[in-house]
Amino acid sequence: MATTAISRVQLVGLQRAEFAKAARLQQWILRIQFGIAALAAAGVLFESPLVSYSVAIAALCLAGIWAVVGWQYRASRAQAERARRATLLMQGLDEGISDGELRKLKLDFTVSAERGRACEDPDYYAAQATPGLARLVEMLEETSFWSCHLLKGSARRSWFAFIGFVVTGLILFLLAILVFEGDRLQGAARLFCVLLTLVISTEVVGAALSYSDASQALATILPRIEAVRASGNRTVDLLMILSDYNSAVEGAPMFWPGLYEKERNRLNQLWSER
C-alpha cells in the first residue's frame, strides 16, 4: 500500500510537470506563428526580390520548427491529460492500476523525474470524503471548480489580447493614413490586413472562444454533481459527468501560463469557504 501511495504522489508531480511543459510549448507555438506573420508583414513592406526570397526561406524554416513543436505539444498534452485521469480515479476510488499500466504511464512521460519531484504535492487534492464514489464526486467537484475559474481567466486574457491586437492595428493604420500617401498608404492597408490575418491564424479568437465554451460547460457540471450527490452517487450518472468534464477540459487550450500560480491562493480560499 505504501508503494502505491508513493506512486500516486509521484504521478501528481509528473502530471503537473507535464502540464507545465505543454503550456510552455503552446506559448512557443504562438511565438513562432507571430514570427511567421511578422515575416509576412516584412514581405509586404519591402518589394526587393532579395528580401522576398529571404523572407520566404525564413518563413519556411519557422514553419518546419512550428510543426515539430506542435507535435511535441500534442504528445505532452495527451500524456498530461492521461495522467490527470489516472490520478483522479486512483485517489478518488483509492484503488491502484496494474503494474503494467502504471509502468507504461510513467515511461510515457516526456519530463524528467527531477522535474516531477519538484512538482509533487501530497495535498494537491483537498478531498476528505471516504474513498469510493463519494470521494470521487468531491474530487470531481473540486477539479471542476478550479478548471472553470481558470478557463474563465484564460478566456478574459485571450479576449484582451484580441482587442489589443485589433486596436494596435487600427492605430497604426490611422497613423499611416496621416503620414503616408499613394503606394505607401496601400502598403499600410495591406499590412493592416496581415495583422488581422495574424490574429486569426494564431488562433487568438479560436482560443478565446474555446476557453469560454469550456468554462460554460464546466459551470453546468457543478449543479449536476450536487444532483448526483443528492441521489446517492449513482455510478452511471457520475461516469457521465466525469466524461463530460474530460471532454470540456481536453477540448480547450492549456490555461494561460502563470494563471494557476496567480490565482492559487484566491481559489483555495474560495474553495475552503464554499
Steps between C-alpha positions, in 0.01 A plus 500: 500500500788737578648446153165580339462819707849617402422424136191719518697793638762449231233489232353829622845659477568359155153602387552859612846514343361362174220758496758775562709376207194486273412858598853617412483324164162658430653843557788417267249402231340844530838673491599313185168588337558864588847474348360362174239778490770761569698366205188523285460862607863568408436349159214747453707804599808420290480431129862396447528146347786419739282589798210297360716191449660536843160540663368191322796286611479624859123441508550146367754426773267635767215291358715188541581593860131572561408149380757335731400707803133434425563126495685522833217706649232251400699208641570682828141619539359153431728341759417765760127448446541123524686538829232738630228243430704228669577698816138616528368144491777349713473756779124525482427128513815417700586227255819446309545408137695195389878508515515478122272800448679697770838422346385601152349819637830598660707405196288717270572821689719741305619688811782388725450340842674804653241736356228269625641498853514881498125506427391235750222609734336242732221751571429577135145371546320621812229233504437353847211263429529125548670338198247382246234669296445767766864607486508485121197730493673745734822493295307549178319796653830650616677461167194631313497806725867573435483430128191716455663803663832452322326463164305820564824680584667362187201611290525854639870519419443367148224752430718782637783384272265496201370850577857621551610368161203654319536838673875506435442420134237773466725758665790413270271514199359841598852631558596369157212694345638819654860432401492304175332553168473322168675165476624517856146541626397193305788316661377608842154368415652166395701495822180551703346204319807295590457596866137388493606174336756463777229521766296231329786273392649490849160385626465789743128518430464122485675459834281765663186328372624158612581628848156662528315191376691269735442722804127513424491121467672458837261750660216260417690205646511634856119489555493156337751381759272626777211308344707182485602541863136551602396186313754282680794522257354298216793340319379545143404865558840565655683339209297712258599816684863389513495439125348843434761662724785328316351599164468867599849531649684305233322688222627837623853640467732492799442757773698820451853466644530635852124518553489203737775644721337843500153369592606214727460669839176674404340183365616299800330756721180491295497121502545483876210746549253320271 
